[in-house]
Amino acid sequence: GAGVSQTPSNKVTEKGKYVELRCDPISGHTALYWYRQSLGQGPEFLIYFQGTGAADDSGLPNDRFFAVRPEGSVSTLKIQRTERGDSAVYLCASSLAAQGRETQYFGPGTRLLVL
Amino acid sequence: SQQGEEDPQALSIQEGENATMNCSYKTSINNLQWYRQNSGRGLVHLILIRSNEREKHSGRLRVTLDTSKKSSSLLITASRAADTASYFCAPDTGRRALTFGSGTRLQVQP
């Protein structure tokens, strides 16, 4: 079946603008994760959903960042009043939560550039 | 930090040679996973080794785990140019989300 997809692939915005990044997980995966990766670094955890609820949002850097998953499938990461420091690749991953310590399947990421 | 730290940071080898990457971590783990990332895009799961396993193979990959030393190694045998990528380890400490180090950037010269 199809893997995790993310849209857009690239997003260029101006400082202060609002952006939304979308993630379509693998069908049937109840767990969904958002990570952020800066150049030369490993992915950094942002938020994890189990179904529709955010089970762990401890990685969100501040209240400008928010994510939703209203129907337990597609998720949207929302960033308000973007700053240049928000520029990074935003990765989404999904997994079958029922399988204990299961593999996470990553999407190709959205490259965000804040000018 | 509960993340794994990969070593070396960068590795350059010739095609056909073996590549060895190491991972160290600080707390007890349930398992440890290795991922590969090409060109700064999505990560691809390579292999998972459980805390009660010492060695695991998958094709040209061999992973070892030493829980007493809190370390793991990933060996890629007979490397190919297509193996050029960044490699990350992710120790599972019980938290659902994965934590990654900065990775090892492997360059395989044809």
Backbone of each chain as ProteinMPNN parsed JSONL, in Angstrom:
{"seq_chain_A": "GAGVSQTPSNKVTEKGKYVELRCDPISGHTALYWYRQSLGQGPEFLIYFQGTGAADDSGLPNDRFFAVRPEGSVSTLKIQRTERGDSAVYLCASSLAAQGRETQYFGPGTRLLVL", "coords_chain_A": {"N_chain_A": [[0.815, -1.191, 0.0], [0.233, 2.383, -0.044], [2.705, 4.643, 1.162], [3.622, 6.852, 3.868], [2.543, 10.096, 3.266], [3.366, 13.51, 2.607], [2.435, 16.889, 2.452], [2.88, 20.396, 1.703], [5.709, 19.547, -0.47], [7.721, 21.378, -0.36], [7.902, 24.527, 1.235], [7.825, 27.92, 1.166], [7.866, 30.781, 3.053], [7.066, 33.959, 4.534], [8.493, 35.67, 7.291], [6.498, 35.79, 10.16], [4.178, 34.9, 9.02], [1.489, 32.459, 8.73], [1.518, 28.918, 8.641], [0.545, 25.709, 7.341], [1.105, 22.304, 7.583], [0.75, 19.171, 6.093], [-0.008, 15.753, 6.833], [-0.391, 12.493, 5.662], [-0.984, 9.496, 6.964], [0.01, 5.986, 6.89], [-2.565, 3.832, 5.908], [-4.644, 2.637, 8.457], [-2.787, 2.837, 10.466], [-2.558, 3.759, 13.751], [-0.996, 5.36, 15.31], [0.708, 8.442, 15.151], [3.342, 10.624, 14.353], [5.161, 13.669, 14.695], [8.144, 15.172, 13.65], [10.996, 17.361, 13.729], [13.638, 18.454, 11.744], [16.735, 19.877, 11.676], [19.379, 21.239, 9.664], [22.039, 18.996, 9.319], [21.516, 17.732, 11.676], [19.894, 15.197, 13.728], [16.476, 13.969, 13.522], [14.087, 15.681, 15.532], [11.851, 15.151, 18.092], [8.465, 16.244, 18.06], [5.573, 15.973, 18.491], [3.157, 13.476, 19.381], [0.539, 11.429, 18.312], [-2.069, 9.333, 19.374], [-4.499, 7.79, 17.874], [-7.051, 10.142, 17.79], [-6.213, 11.875, 19.698], [-3.67, 13.925, 21.21], [-1.089, 12.324, 22.493], [1.383, 12.884, 23.517], [2.809, 15.861, 23.686], [5.108, 17.075, 24.318], [7.345, 17.861, 22.938], [6.838, 20.072, 21.407], [8.004, 23.266, 20.607], [7.069, 25.796, 21.451], [4.113, 27.844, 22.054], [3.383, 28.616, 19.533], [3.274, 26.555, 17.884], [1.143, 23.973, 16.829], [-0.814, 21.034, 16.577], [-3.158, 18.914, 14.915], [-5.429, 16.16, 14.687], [-8.071, 15.341, 13.683], [-9.803, 13.221, 12.836], [-8.461, 10.975, 13.376], [-6.772, 10.157, 11.389], [-5.502, 11.746, 8.924], [-3.18, 14.335, 9.653], [-2.493, 17.684, 10.711], [0.05, 19.998, 10.998], [0.44, 23.029, 12.515], [1.79, 26.232, 12.293], [2.118, 29.256, 13.787], [2.77, 32.743, 13.262], [5.373, 32.609, 12.015], [8.906, 32.159, 12.386], [12.323, 32.839, 11.46], [13.937, 30.89, 12.518], [12.335, 28.688, 12.496], [12.716, 27.398, 10.197], [13.256, 24.374, 8.634], [13.273, 20.804, 8.046], [10.263, 19.17, 8.189], [9.145, 16.271, 9.477], [6.949, 13.528, 9.209], [5.669, 10.606, 10.739], [4.305, 7.291, 10.944], [2.816, 4.556, 12.754], [1.881, 1.181, 13.614], [0.169, 1.09, 16.36], [-0.509, -1.017, 17.943], [1.447, -2.878, 18.067], [3.418, -3.129, 20.156], [6.752, -2.142, 20.538], [6.99, -0.856, 17.807], [7.992, -0.467, 14.338], [8.555, 2.746, 12.966], [7.231, 4.49, 10.245], [8.361, 6.701, 7.939], [7.445, 9.768, 6.309], [8.321, 11.715, 3.338], [8.873, 14.247, 4.135], [8.447, 17.81, 4.724], [9.954, 20.607, 3.497], [10.541, 23.5, 5.065], [10.976, 26.902, 4.621], [11.618, 29.897, 6.059], [11.574, 33.177, 5.331]], "CA_chain_A": [[0.0, 0.0, 0.0], [0.945, 3.656, -0.094], [3.42, 5.005, 2.369], [3.246, 8.132, 4.472], [2.746, 11.209, 2.344], [3.342, 14.836, 3.229], [2.298, 18.017, 1.533], [3.621, 20.366, 0.439], [7.098, 19.081, -0.362], [8.493, 22.555, 0.014], [7.08, 25.686, 1.565], [8.572, 29.139, 1.452], [6.961, 31.775, 3.615], [7.721, 35.127, 5.123], [8.448, 35.789, 8.748], [5.24, 36.299, 10.683], [3.042, 34.253, 8.374], [0.952, 31.209, 9.268], [1.648, 27.804, 7.698], [-0.013, 24.413, 7.696], [1.778, 21.186, 6.946], [-0.188, 18.044, 6.167], [0.553, 14.4, 6.834], [-1.314, 11.371, 5.454], [-0.283, 8.3, 7.429], [-0.353, 4.717, 6.268], [-3.916, 3.444, 6.302], [-4.712, 1.685, 9.551], [-1.829, 3.178, 11.527], [-3.219, 4.625, 14.721], [-0.024, 6.273, 15.917], [1.284, 9.4, 14.209], [4.382, 11.422, 15.007], [5.782, 14.779, 13.974], [9.514, 15.481, 14.022], [11.591, 18.473, 13.008], [15.06, 18.186, 11.532], [17.558, 20.976, 11.187], [20.499, 20.793, 8.825], [23.154, 18.372, 10.014], [21.072, 17.144, 12.946], [18.891, 14.156, 13.63], [15.107, 14.436, 13.768], [13.759, 16.041, 16.907], [10.435, 14.871, 18.329], [7.571, 17.361, 18.361], [4.286, 15.576, 19.066], [2.735, 12.121, 19.049], [-0.9, 11.175, 18.409], [-2.625, 7.994, 19.416], [-5.859, 8.078, 17.449], [-7.316, 11.565, 17.588], [-5.671, 12.68, 20.787], [-2.229, 14.124, 21.338], [-0.65, 11.578, 23.669], [2.604, 13.483, 24.031], [3.154, 17.066, 22.913], [6.185, 17.699, 25.075], [8.396, 18.343, 22.057], [6.493, 21.334, 20.741], [8.916, 24.256, 21.187], [6.328, 26.903, 22.087], [2.68, 27.824, 21.732], [3.12, 28.94, 18.132], [3.137, 25.273, 17.213], [-0.043, 23.232, 17.221], [-1.13, 19.976, 15.616], [-4.457, 18.279, 15.092], [-5.695, 14.916, 13.95], [-9.483, 15.296, 14.077], [-10.499, 11.965, 12.554], [-7.57, 9.859, 13.653], [-5.994, 9.747, 10.218], [-4.685, 12.884, 8.479], [-2.801, 15.302, 10.691], [-1.991, 18.964, 10.241], [0.9, 20.749, 11.91], [0.182, 24.446, 12.258], [2.779, 27.123, 12.895], [1.689, 30.648, 13.731], [3.79, 33.796, 13.378], [6.625, 31.896, 11.752], [10.193, 32.831, 12.59], [13.371, 32.259, 10.606], [14.421, 29.693, 13.206], [11.438, 27.557, 12.249], [13.144, 26.757, 8.951], [13.711, 23.012, 8.892], [12.446, 19.782, 7.4], [9.284, 18.632, 9.128], [8.911, 14.877, 9.129], [5.82, 12.843, 9.826], [5.819, 9.155, 10.746], [3.161, 6.58, 11.52], [3.106, 3.178, 13.14], [0.788, 0.382, 14.156], [0.378, 1.226, 17.796], [-0.822, -2.231, 18.677], [2.545, -3.838, 18.032], [4.515, -2.841, 21.076], [7.759, -1.187, 20.064], [6.939, -1.108, 16.393], [8.709, 0.39, 13.408], [7.914, 3.96, 12.494], [7.389, 4.682, 8.804], [8.473, 8.136, 7.746], [7.162, 10.42, 5.046], [9.485, 12.375, 2.729], [9.133, 15.523, 4.793], [8.169, 19.126, 4.135], [11.059, 21.537, 3.757], [10.005, 24.836, 5.327], [11.936, 28.003, 4.632], [11.018, 31.148, 6.499], [12.463, 34.266, 4.914]], "C_chain_A": [[0.852, 1.245, 0.0], [1.613, 3.914, 1.234], [2.874, 6.282, 2.947], [3.511, 9.241, 3.454], [2.618, 12.531, 3.087], [3.23, 15.902, 2.149], [2.319, 19.331, 2.295], [5.015, 19.779, 0.628], [7.995, 20.199, 0.133], [7.534, 23.703, 0.282], [7.998, 26.835, 1.899], [7.571, 30.178, 1.939], [7.765, 32.927, 4.191], [7.545, 35.102, 6.633], [7.115, 36.407, 9.176], [4.003, 35.643, 10.091], [2.668, 32.951, 9.088], [1.107, 30.113, 8.217], [0.991, 26.554, 8.262], [0.704, 23.337, 6.895], [0.909, 19.948, 7.165], [0.544, 16.708, 6.113], [-0.576, 13.387, 6.647], [-0.6, 10.089, 5.872], [-0.679, 7.067, 6.617], [-1.723, 4.298, 6.818], [-3.881, 2.388, 7.4], [-3.736, 1.941, 10.677], [-2.489, 4.152, 12.491], [-2.274, 5.631, 15.364], [0.587, 7.16, 14.841], [2.205, 10.335, 14.961], [4.812, 12.567, 14.081], [7.188, 14.994, 14.559], [9.961, 16.704, 13.218], [13.087, 18.195, 12.91], [15.749, 19.398, 10.948], [18.76, 20.4, 10.461], [21.624, 20.202, 9.672], [22.796, 17.719, 11.334], [20.115, 15.982, 12.692], [17.506, 14.726, 13.87], [14.856, 14.649, 15.254], [12.249, 15.887, 17.092], [9.656, 16.138, 18.653], [6.334, 16.901, 19.109], [3.909, 14.199, 18.554], [1.239, 11.998, 19.291], [-1.158, 9.684, 18.509], [-4.106, 8.171, 19.099], [-6.018, 9.566, 17.218], [-6.635, 12.453, 18.614], [-4.16, 12.779, 20.778], [-1.771, 13.458, 22.635], [0.587, 12.186, 24.308], [2.942, 14.669, 23.154], [4.327, 17.803, 23.544], [7.297, 18.266, 24.197], [8.075, 19.633, 21.327], [7.291, 22.456, 21.391], [8.228, 25.418, 21.888], [4.89, 26.895, 21.585], [2.371, 28.3, 20.319], [2.875, 27.671, 17.312], [1.921, 24.529, 17.759], [-0.308, 22.174, 16.175], [-2.467, 19.355, 15.951], [-4.523, 17.008, 14.27], [-7.161, 14.564, 14.21], [-10.2, 13.973, 13.852], [-9.595, 10.752, 12.751], [-6.79, 9.359, 12.46], [-5.06, 10.883, 9.82], [-4.393, 13.808, 9.658], [-2.282, 16.569, 10.03], [-1.163, 19.603, 11.347], [0.764, 22.221, 11.538], [1.221, 25.282, 12.996], [2.308, 28.555, 12.692], [2.895, 31.58, 13.838], [5.182, 33.194, 13.164], [7.844, 32.795, 11.948], [11.239, 32.125, 11.731], [13.915, 30.969, 11.217], [13.528, 28.487, 13.04], [11.82, 26.822, 10.969], [13.783, 25.415, 9.268], [12.922, 22.077, 7.987], [11.539, 19.19, 8.473], [8.87, 17.249, 8.64], [7.714, 14.327, 9.893], [6.097, 11.34, 9.739], [4.564, 8.531, 11.323], [3.58, 5.165, 11.871], [1.836, 2.504, 13.618], [0.953, 0.336, 15.651], [0.175, -0.073, 18.543], [0.364, -3.163, 18.813], [3.676, -3.49, 18.972], [5.494, -1.849, 20.502], [7.944, -1.38, 18.561], [7.768, -0.106, 15.598], [7.894, 1.627, 13.08], [8.247, 4.133, 11.015], [7.307, 6.182, 8.537], [8.01, 8.568, 6.361], [8.404, 11.128, 4.53], [9.791, 13.735, 3.331], [8.646, 16.734, 4.005], [9.315, 20.037, 4.515], [10.484, 22.936, 3.866], [11.13, 25.847, 5.376], [11.198, 29.279, 4.979], [12.001, 32.276, 6.192], [12.351, 35.484, 5.826]], "O_chain_A": [[2.079, 1.158, 0.041], [1.154, 3.467, 2.286], [1.797, 6.743, 2.569], [4.586, 9.303, 2.858], [1.87, 12.654, 4.057], [3.849, 15.817, 1.088], [1.829, 19.391, 3.423], [5.447, 19.543, 1.755], [8.904, 19.987, 0.937], [6.493, 23.83, -0.363], [8.839, 26.744, 2.793], [6.548, 30.415, 1.296], [8.988, 32.859, 4.313], [6.566, 34.574, 7.16], [6.672, 37.412, 8.621], [2.9, 35.814, 10.61], [3.411, 32.426, 9.917], [0.858, 30.348, 7.034], [0.892, 26.365, 9.474], [0.882, 23.456, 5.682], [0.403, 19.708, 8.261], [1.566, 16.559, 5.443], [-1.578, 13.41, 7.363], [0.313, 9.647, 5.175], [-1.58, 7.111, 5.779], [-1.994, 4.398, 8.015], [-3.183, 1.38, 7.291], [-3.842, 1.328, 11.739], [-2.925, 5.233, 12.097], [-2.718, 6.645, 15.903], [0.939, 6.691, 13.758], [1.893, 10.782, 16.065], [4.82, 12.435, 12.857], [7.388, 14.998, 15.774], [9.389, 17.033, 12.18], [13.715, 17.756, 13.873], [15.396, 19.882, 9.872], [19.109, 19.231, 10.625], [22.098, 20.829, 10.62], [23.669, 17.208, 12.036], [19.599, 15.811, 11.588], [17.372, 15.844, 14.367], [15.344, 13.906, 16.105], [11.466, 16.441, 16.32], [10.115, 16.992, 19.412], [6.062, 17.363, 20.217], [4.284, 13.801, 17.451], [0.732, 12.407, 20.335], [-0.537, 8.882, 17.811], [-4.877, 8.639, 19.936], [-5.208, 10.182, 16.526], [-6.502, 13.659, 18.405], [-3.461, 11.842, 20.39], [-2.029, 13.959, 23.729], [0.814, 12.022, 25.507], [3.324, 14.497, 21.997], [4.513, 19.001, 23.331], [8.106, 19.067, 24.665], [8.951, 20.224, 20.695], [7.263, 22.592, 22.614], [8.779, 25.968, 22.841], [4.503, 26.04, 20.788], [1.201, 28.378, 19.945], [2.342, 27.717, 16.203], [1.698, 24.462, 18.968], [-0.047, 22.398, 14.993], [-2.861, 19.278, 17.114], [-3.782, 16.814, 13.306], [-7.448, 13.58, 14.892], [-11.115, 13.635, 14.603], [-9.931, 9.641, 12.341], [-6.211, 8.273, 12.497], [-3.942, 10.971, 10.327], [-5.234, 14.028, 10.53], [-1.71, 16.534, 8.941], [-1.616, 19.733, 12.484], [0.952, 22.601, 10.382], [1.492, 25.06, 14.176], [2.124, 29.006, 11.561], [3.912, 31.23, 14.437], [6.047, 33.271, 14.037], [7.809, 34.002, 11.71], [11.066, 30.974, 11.33], [14.309, 30.057, 10.49], [13.914, 27.375, 13.403], [11.299, 25.741, 10.693], [14.722, 25.326, 10.059], [12.025, 22.502, 7.26], [12.002, 18.763, 9.53], [8.324, 17.086, 7.548], [7.508, 14.631, 11.068], [6.693, 10.869, 8.771], [3.844, 9.162, 12.097], [4.568, 4.644, 11.353], [0.854, 3.156, 13.974], [1.805, -0.395, 16.158], [0.645, -0.214, 19.672], [0.315, -4.128, 19.576], [4.834, -3.565, 18.562], [5.08, -0.796, 20.019], [8.917, -1.983, 18.108], [8.182, 0.939, 16.101], [6.674, 1.553, 12.934], [9.388, 3.947, 10.593], [6.318, 6.837, 8.865], [8.16, 7.841, 5.379], [9.433, 11.143, 5.205], [10.847, 14.312, 3.07], [8.461, 16.68, 2.789], [9.617, 20.222, 5.694], [9.998, 23.495, 2.882], [12.116, 25.665, 6.09], [10.271, 29.689, 4.281], [13.11, 32.318, 6.725], [13.035, 36.484, 5.608]]}, "seq_chain_B": "SQQGEEDPQALSIQEGENATMNCSYKTSINNLQWYRQNSGRGLVHLILIRSNEREKHSGRLRVTLDTSKKSSSLLITASRAADTASYFCAPDTGRRALTFGSGTRLQVQP", "coords_chain_B": {"N_chain_B": [[20.593, 13.121, 28.428], [18.425, 10.986, 26.55], [18.952, 10.098, 24.074], [20.443, 8.261, 21.338], [23.873, 8.315, 20.467], [25.747, 8.651, 17.62], [28.708, 7.352, 16.139], [31.456, 7.16, 13.904], [31.091, 10.731, 13.172], [31.271, 11.203, 10.494], [32.023, 9.214, 7.654], [34.037, 7.874, 5.189], [34.386, 5.671, 2.564], [35.611, 3.191, 0.231], [33.844, 1.707, -2.474], [32.722, -1.601, -1.967], [34.164, -2.033, 0.339], [33.819, -2.592, 3.901], [31.586, -0.977, 6.178], [31.493, 0.425, 9.348], [29.506, 1.534, 11.951], [28.91, 3.132, 15.047], [26.944, 3.212, 18.048], [26.074, 4.837, 20.991], [24.426, 4.871, 24.154], [22.531, 5.979, 27.057], [20.705, 5.069, 28.979], [18.764, 2.224, 30.242], [17.332, -0.007, 27.845], [14.543, -1.079, 25.768], [14.627, -1.943, 23.182], [16.603, -1.378, 20.226], [16.781, 0.632, 17.399], [17.84, 1.003, 13.994], [18.11, 3.481, 11.509], [18.063, 4.751, 8.152], [18.827, 7.614, 6.193], [18.367, 9.308, 3.274], [19.645, 12.051, 1.523], [18.583, 14.061, 3.275], [15.86, 13.639, 3.545], [12.97, 11.555, 4.145], [13.217, 9.092, 6.756], [14.293, 5.69, 6.69], [13.469, 2.617, 8.001], [15.805, 0.252, 9.104], [16.629, -1.941, 10.753], [15.75, -3.686, 13.741], [16.812, -4.387, 16.974], [16.398, -6.361, 19.787], [16.53, -6.004, 23.368], [17.344, -8.368, 24.534], [18.759, -9.624, 22.636], [21.865, -10.267, 20.958], [23.034, -10.087, 18.522], [22.12, -9.423, 15.158], [21.051, -10.098, 11.849], [20.505, -8.792, 8.582], [20.283, -9.153, 5.356], [22.922, -7.451, 3.908], [23.481, -6.223, 6.229], [24.639, -6.085, 9.572], [23.922, -6.083, 12.907], [24.961, -5.403, 16.171], [24.527, -5.659, 19.705], [25.38, -4.515, 22.851], [24.415, -4.548, 25.891], [25.591, -4.222, 28.352], [27.623, -2.439, 27.943], [26.16, -0.46, 26.925], [25.929, 0.03, 24.133], [25.82, -0.138, 20.547], [26.427, -1.519, 17.309], [26.51, -0.995, 13.804], [27.075, -2.776, 10.969], [27.857, -2.596, 7.62], [28.283, -4.638, 5.018], [30.378, -5.167, 2.152], [30.027, -2.618, 0.772], [28.062, -0.33, -1.212], [27.704, 2.261, -3.689], [25.142, 3.195, -3.476], [24.621, 2.983, -0.806], [25.352, 5.277, 0.35], [24.498, 7.656, 2.646], [22.865, 9.07, 5.56], [23.063, 7.649, 8.775], [21.171, 6.607, 11.522], [20.807, 5.815, 14.959], [18.286, 4.657, 17.208], [17.521, 4.397, 20.343], [15.164, 2.61, 22.234], [13.637, 3.678, 24.956], [11.359, 3.328, 26.311], [9.741, 5.428, 25.996], [7.351, 6.609, 23.708], [7.944, 8.134, 21.406], [10.687, 8.368, 19.119], [14.129, 9.011, 19.763], [16.811, 10.687, 18.362], [20.295, 10.82, 17.527], [22.897, 12.82, 16.08], [23.676, 11.398, 13.926], [25.542, 9.3, 11.58], [27.313, 10.204, 8.796], [27.648, 8.59, 5.922], [29.772, 8.073, 3.231], [30.116, 6.487, 0.253], [32.497, 5.782, -1.987], [32.516, 5.371, -5.457]], "CA_chain_B": [[19.81, 12.874, 27.231], [18.171, 9.579, 26.312], [19.14, 9.774, 22.674], [21.668, 7.587, 20.969], [24.89, 9.131, 19.814], [26.435, 7.847, 16.625], [30.131, 7.614, 15.952], [31.918, 8.536, 13.766], [30.139, 11.661, 12.581], [31.362, 11.039, 9.05], [32.822, 8.056, 7.267], [34.178, 7.775, 3.745], [35.024, 4.413, 2.204], [35.508, 2.79, -1.168], [32.848, 0.666, -2.781], [33.221, -2.953, -1.702], [34.657, -2.103, 1.711], [32.812, -2.655, 4.967], [31.412, 0.255, 6.955], [31.035, 0.175, 10.712], [29.054, 2.709, 12.691], [28.642, 2.799, 16.437], [25.924, 3.993, 18.742], [26.119, 4.714, 22.445], [23.243, 5.44, 24.804], [22.812, 6.167, 28.481], [19.764, 4.415, 29.895], [18.364, 0.883, 29.823], [16.47, 0.064, 26.665], [13.731, -2.241, 25.38], [15.218, -2.353, 21.922], [17.3, -0.296, 19.545], [16.521, 0.594, 15.96], [18.708, 1.76, 13.097], [17.419, 4.069, 10.374], [18.873, 5.392, 7.127], [18.199, 8.787, 5.59], [19.007, 9.791, 2.052], [19.436, 13.428, 1.071], [17.824, 14.874, 4.209], [14.415, 13.389, 3.467], [12.414, 10.63, 5.117], [14.045, 8.002, 7.265], [13.86, 4.337, 6.362], [13.839, 1.655, 9.036], [16.702, -0.803, 8.634], [16.659, -3.145, 11.576], [15.466, -3.523, 15.159], [17.405, -5.44, 17.795], [15.801, -6.31, 21.111], [17.527, -5.933, 24.445], [17.836, -9.71, 24.877], [19.506, -10.138, 21.491], [23.238, -9.761, 20.899], [23.415, -9.871, 17.134], [21.039, -9.652, 14.216], [21.476, -9.907, 10.465], [19.489, -8.533, 7.557], [21.018, -8.932, 4.112], [24.314, -7.04, 4.128], [23.56, -5.522, 7.502], [24.799, -6.85, 10.817], [23.82, -5.213, 14.067], [25.265, -6.003, 17.465], [24.075, -4.893, 20.864], [26.018, -4.844, 24.118], [23.692, -3.762, 26.892], [26.467, -3.902, 29.485], [28.376, -1.248, 27.547], [25.207, 0.496, 26.373], [26.397, 0.382, 22.795], [25.405, -0.96, 19.42], [27.155, -1.219, 16.076], [25.9, -1.37, 12.529], [28.077, -3.112, 9.966], [27.376, -2.79, 6.25], [29.331, -5.351, 4.293], [30.439, -4.997, 0.694], [29.253, -1.402, 0.552], [27.771, 0.133, -2.57], [27.498, 3.708, -3.765], [23.768, 3.473, -3.039], [24.565, 2.998, 0.657], [25.655, 6.64, 0.785], [23.345, 8.175, 3.376], [23.096, 9.25, 6.993], [22.545, 6.514, 9.543], [20.805, 7.009, 12.875], [20.293, 4.808, 15.878], [17.205, 5.16, 18.052], [17.256, 3.487, 21.457], [13.808, 2.676, 22.786], [13.74, 3.726, 26.407], [10.014, 3.234, 26.861], [8.975, 6.56, 25.494], [6.825, 6.233, 22.414], [8.657, 8.816, 20.325], [12.088, 8.025, 18.96], [15.094, 10.086, 19.924], [17.924, 10.466, 17.446], [21.491, 11.638, 17.618], [23.199, 13.584, 14.867], [23.867, 10.458, 12.824], [26.808, 9.1, 10.881], [27.176, 10.448, 7.351], [28.473, 7.625, 5.194], [30.007, 8.345, 1.809], [30.741, 5.351, -0.403], [33.073, 6.234, -3.247], [32.461, 4.304, -6.468]], "C_chain_B": [[19.606, 11.371, 27.039], [18.465, 9.174, 24.874], [20.394, 8.957, 22.49], [22.614, 8.575, 20.318], [25.69, 8.253, 18.887], [27.888, 8.298, 16.476], [30.657, 6.682, 14.862], [30.828, 9.452, 13.211], [30.117, 11.513, 11.075], [32.322, 9.902, 8.745], [32.851, 7.978, 5.743], [34.962, 6.519, 3.409], [34.885, 4.176, 0.712], [34.451, 1.706, -1.32], [33.483, -0.716, -2.57], [33.763, -3.128, -0.293], [33.48, -2.222, 2.681], [32.771, -1.32, 5.709], [30.861, -0.11, 8.323], [30.701, 1.487, 11.399], [28.659, 2.272, 14.094], [27.608, 3.737, 17.039], [26.086, 3.765, 20.232], [24.887, 5.384, 23.031], [23.454, 5.371, 26.304], [21.894, 5.403, 29.425], [19.44, 3.012, 29.414], [17.33, 0.979, 28.709], [15.636, -1.205, 26.511], [14.255, -2.835, 24.081], [15.95, -1.163, 21.326], [17.079, -0.47, 18.05], [17.577, 1.4, 15.219], [17.876, 2.21, 11.898], [18.439, 4.659, 9.417], [18.102, 6.571, 6.542], [19.022, 9.23, 4.397], [18.642, 11.249, 1.836], [18.525, 14.244, 1.97], [16.332, 14.712, 4.133], [13.995, 12.336, 4.468], [13.374, 9.543, 5.533], [13.429, 6.657, 6.892], [14.365, 3.392, 7.445], [14.701, 0.551, 8.433], [16.534, -2.075, 9.449], [16.361, -2.773, 13.029], [16.106, -4.691, 15.9], [16.867, -5.276, 19.207], [16.879, -6.417, 22.189], [18.073, -7.309, 24.834], [18.557, -10.386, 23.704], [20.9, -9.526, 21.475], [23.648, -9.413, 19.478], [22.215, -10.194, 16.251], [21.521, -9.327, 12.813], [20.262, -9.598, 9.598], [20.214, -8.199, 6.274], [22.472, -8.607, 4.388], [24.508, -6.297, 5.45], [23.763, -6.5, 8.661], [24.785, -5.859, 11.96], [24.173, -6.008, 15.31], [24.775, -5.075, 18.571], [24.776, -5.41, 22.095], [25.37, -3.984, 25.196], [24.554, -3.416, 28.09], [27.289, -2.653, 29.208], [27.467, -0.157, 27.011], [25.671, 0.967, 24.996], [25.885, -0.614, 21.771], [26.282, -0.596, 18.229], [26.364, -1.726, 14.876], [27.026, -1.595, 11.535], [27.379, -3.3, 8.631], [28.51, -3.451, 5.484], [29.237, -5.08, 2.797], [29.652, -3.77, 0.253], [29.144, -1.045, -0.932], [27.575, 1.637, -2.541], [26.107, 4.083, -3.252], [23.613, 3.457, -1.524], [24.903, 4.381, 1.216], [24.409, 7.278, 1.384], [23.794, 8.532, 4.786], [22.402, 8.115, 7.737], [22.344, 6.958, 10.987], [20.417, 5.794, 13.701], [19.234, 5.458, 16.759], [16.952, 4.157, 19.163], [15.857, 3.701, 22.011], [13.894, 2.565, 24.295], [12.38, 3.632, 27.081], [9.135, 4.386, 26.462], [8.542, 6.24, 24.068], [7.612, 6.864, 21.28], [10.116, 8.381, 20.298], [12.951, 9.25, 19.215], [16.337, 9.732, 19.126], [19.109, 11.341, 17.821], [21.688, 12.373, 16.307], [23.507, 12.696, 13.679], [25.301, 10.332, 12.351], [26.557, 9.304, 9.4], [28.178, 9.558, 6.632], [28.548, 8.021, 3.725], [30.739, 7.144, 1.231], [31.186, 5.797, -1.787], [33.053, 5.1, -4.268], [33.845, 3.961, -7.025]], "O_chain_B": [[20.501, 10.576, 27.328], [18.246, 8.022, 24.499], [21.286, 8.945, 23.339], [22.191, 9.549, 19.697], [26.247, 7.236, 19.301], [28.226, 9.466, 16.666], [30.331, 5.495, 14.888], [29.759, 8.981, 12.824], [29.072, 11.677, 10.444], [33.289, 9.661, 9.467], [31.807, 8.014, 5.092], [36.07, 6.32, 3.906], [34.14, 4.87, 0.021], [34.207, 0.908, -0.414], [34.63, -0.954, -2.949], [33.816, -4.247, 0.217], [32.324, -1.988, 2.328], [33.783, -0.632, 5.846], [29.889, -0.857, 8.439], [31.503, 2.421, 11.425], [28.138, 1.175, 14.293], [27.426, 4.875, 16.606], [26.219, 2.626, 20.682], [24.368, 6.349, 22.471], [24.426, 4.783, 26.777], [22.275, 5.121, 30.561], [19.801, 2.643, 28.296], [16.554, 1.932, 28.645], [15.974, -2.26, 27.048], [14.316, -4.052, 23.907], [15.91, -0.062, 21.877], [17.179, -1.573, 17.512], [18.134, 2.359, 15.753], [17.068, 1.459, 11.351], [19.544, 5.023, 9.819], [16.879, 6.526, 6.414], [20.22, 9.492, 4.506], [17.479, 11.635, 1.952], [17.753, 15.059, 1.465], [15.597, 15.574, 4.615], [14.597, 12.227, 5.536], [14.237, 9.124, 4.76], [12.21, 6.515, 6.795], [15.554, 3.378, 7.762], [14.371, -0.012, 7.389], [16.322, -3.154, 8.897], [16.686, -1.675, 13.479], [15.957, -5.845, 15.5], [16.88, -4.176, 19.759], [17.995, -6.868, 21.931], [19.159, -7.399, 25.407], [18.915, -11.562, 23.773], [21.093, -8.397, 21.927], [24.501, -8.554, 19.257], [21.418, -11.087, 16.537], [22.303, -8.398, 12.613], [19.154, -10.073, 9.847], [20.71, -7.084, 6.112], [23.179, -9.388, 5.026], [25.599, -5.802, 5.735], [23.157, -7.57, 8.722], [25.558, -4.901, 11.97], [23.736, -7.146, 15.479], [24.633, -3.867, 18.38], [24.769, -6.613, 22.359], [25.741, -2.825, 25.384], [24.29, -2.429, 28.778], [27.614, -1.898, 30.124], [27.925, 0.937, 26.68], [25.786, 2.166, 24.744], [25.566, -1.761, 22.084], [26.815, 0.512, 18.157], [25.661, -2.735, 14.936], [27.836, -0.701, 11.291], [26.426, -4.07, 8.522], [29.582, -2.866, 5.327], [28.165, -4.805, 2.259], [28.721, -3.874, -0.545], [29.985, -1.397, -1.76], [27.311, 2.217, -1.488], [25.917, 5.149, -2.668], [22.576, 3.875, -1.008], [24.755, 4.625, 2.413], [23.389, 7.421, 0.709], [24.949, 8.325, 5.157], [21.308, 7.685, 7.375], [23.211, 7.588, 11.592], [19.78, 4.865, 13.205], [19.281, 6.66, 17.022], [16.246, 3.17, 18.957], [15.425, 4.833, 22.228], [14.184, 1.501, 24.842], [12.266, 3.836, 28.29], [7.912, 4.317, 26.581], [9.311, 5.654, 23.306], [7.916, 6.195, 20.293], [10.7, 8.065, 21.334], [12.556, 10.378, 18.921], [16.848, 8.615, 19.209], [18.956, 12.44, 18.354], [20.753, 12.528, 15.521], [23.593, 13.175, 12.549], [26.158, 11.152, 12.681], [25.69, 8.654, 8.814], [29.39, 9.751, 6.725], [27.534, 8.268, 3.071], [31.845, 6.816, 1.661], [30.37, 6.142, -2.642], [33.517, 3.996, -3.983], [33.967, 3.086, -7.882]]}, "name": "protein", "num_of_chains": 2, "seq": "GAGVSQTPSNKVTEKGKYVELRCDPISGHTALYWYRQSLGQGPEFLIYFQGTGAADDSGLPNDRFFAVRPEGSVSTLKIQRTERGDSAVYLCASSLAAQGRETQYFGPGTRLLVLSQQGEEDPQALSIQEGENATMNCSYKTSINNLQWYRQNSGRGLVHLILIRSNEREKHSGRLRVTLDTSKKSSSLLITASRAADTASYFCAPDTGRRALTFGSGTRLQVQP"}
